[in-house]
Amino acid sequence: LRLALRNLLSNALKYAPGDSAVVLHVMDFDEPPALQLEVADAGPGIPRELQPRLFTRGARGSGGTESTHGLGLYIVRRVMDMHGGSAELLRTGPLGTVMRLTLPQAD
């Protein structure tokens, strides 16, 4: 789970403008019991053409300062799947992006 969160935070920091905030929201729900983590940035948003394949192996955005292999969000999705949770793009646009991890409480 740490790896999934670290990858989301790393992406947010990489694509957000220099001194803008990256915010982590942690929410605990009782019905159904789950923990949600949201990472929000003030970056330029994710291009529309990348969104359908965002969590696939090899999907890469542009605008980062270093070369990437397109594995970060793929790993996020796989880790969450292994924990019975989910990873999703909540919203994106010119004012930033919000990604959500949901981890249901085990029975």
C-alpha positions as CSV (number, residue, x, y, z in Angstrom):
1,L,0.0,0.0,0.0
2,R,2.9,2.3,0.7
3,L,4.2,1.8,-2.8
4,A,0.8,2.8,-4.3
5,L,0.6,5.9,-2.2
6,R,4.2,6.8,-2.9
7,N,3.7,6.5,-6.7
8,L,0.6,8.8,-6.6
9,L,2.4,11.4,-4.5
10,S,5.5,11.2,-6.8
11,N,3.3,11.8,-9.9
12,A,1.5,14.7,-8.2
13,L,4.8,16.3,-7.3
14,K,6.3,15.7,-10.7
15,Y,3.5,17.2,-12.7
16,A,2.3,20.0,-10.4
17,P,3.7,23.5,-10.9
18,G,6.9,24.3,-8.8
19,D,5.6,25.7,-5.5
20,S,1.9,24.5,-5.7
21,A,0.6,22.3,-2.9
22,V,0.0,18.5,-3.2
23,V,-2.7,17.5,-0.8
24,L,-3.4,14.1,0.8
25,H,-6.9,13.5,2.1
26,V,-7.5,10.5,4.3
27,M,-11.1,9.5,5.0
28,D,-12.4,6.6,7.1
29,F,-15.9,5.3,6.3
30,D,-18.2,3.0,8.4
31,E,-20.8,2.1,5.7
32,P,-19.3,0.2,4.0
33,P,-16.2,0.1,6.1
34,A,-13.3,1.5,4.0
35,L,-10.3,3.8,4.0
36,Q,-10.0,6.3,1.2
37,L,-6.9,8.2,0.3
38,E,-7.1,11.1,-2.2
39,V,-4.1,12.8,-3.7
40,A,-4.8,16.2,-5.2
41,D,-2.5,18.5,-7.2
42,A,-2.7,21.8,-9.1
43,G,-1.1,20.5,-12.3
44,P,-2.2,20.9,-15.8
45,G,-4.4,17.8,-15.8
46,I,-4.2,14.5,-17.6
47,P,-4.6,14.6,-21.4
48,R,-8.0,13.2,-22.5
49,E,-6.3,10.8,-24.9
50,L,-4.3,9.2,-22.0
51,Q,-7.2,8.8,-19.6
52,P,-8.7,5.5,-21.0
53,R,-5.3,3.7,-20.6
54,L,-4.0,5.6,-17.5
55,F,-3.6,2.5,-15.4
56,T,-2.2,0.3,-18.1
57,R,1.4,-0.8,-18.4
58,G,3.5,1.6,-20.5
59,A,1.0,4.6,-20.4
60,R,3.0,7.8,-20.1
61,G,2.2,11.4,-19.9
62,S,4.2,14.3,-21.1
63,G,5.6,17.3,-19.1
64,G,7.5,15.4,-16.5
65,T,11.1,16.4,-15.8
66,E,12.5,12.9,-16.1
67,S,12.0,10.0,-18.4
68,T,9.5,7.4,-17.3
69,H,8.6,3.9,-18.2
70,G,4.9,4.2,-17.7
71,L,4.8,1.8,-14.8
72,G,3.8,4.1,-11.8
73,L,0.0,4.0,-12.2
74,Y,0.0,0.5,-13.5
75,I,1.7,-0.6,-10.2
76,V,-0.8,1.5,-8.2
77,R,-3.7,-0.4,-9.8
78,R,-2.0,-3.8,-9.3
79,V,-1.2,-3.1,-5.6
80,M,-4.8,-2.0,-5.0
81,D,-6.2,-5.0,-6.8
82,M,-4.0,-7.3,-4.6
83,H,-5.5,-5.6,-1.5
84,G,-9.0,-5.9,-2.7
85,G,-9.2,-2.2,-3.3
86,S,-9.4,0.2,-6.2
87,A,-7.5,3.1,-7.8
88,E,-9.3,5.6,-9.8
89,L,-9.0,9.0,-11.5
90,L,-11.6,11.0,-9.6
91,R,-11.2,14.2,-11.7
92,T,-8.7,16.1,-13.9
93,G,-8.6,19.3,-15.7
94,P,-6.6,22.5,-16.1
95,L,-6.9,23.2,-12.3
96,G,-5.4,19.9,-11.3
97,T,-6.0,16.2,-10.8
98,V,-7.4,14.1,-7.9
99,M,-6.6,10.4,-7.7
100,R,-8.4,8.1,-5.2
101,L,-7.4,4.8,-3.5
102,T,-10.1,2.9,-1.8
103,L,-9.2,0.1,0.6
104,P,-12.2,-1.8,2.0
105,Q,-12.0,-3.3,5.5
106,A,-11.3,-7.0,5.4
107,D,-14.1,-9.3,6.8
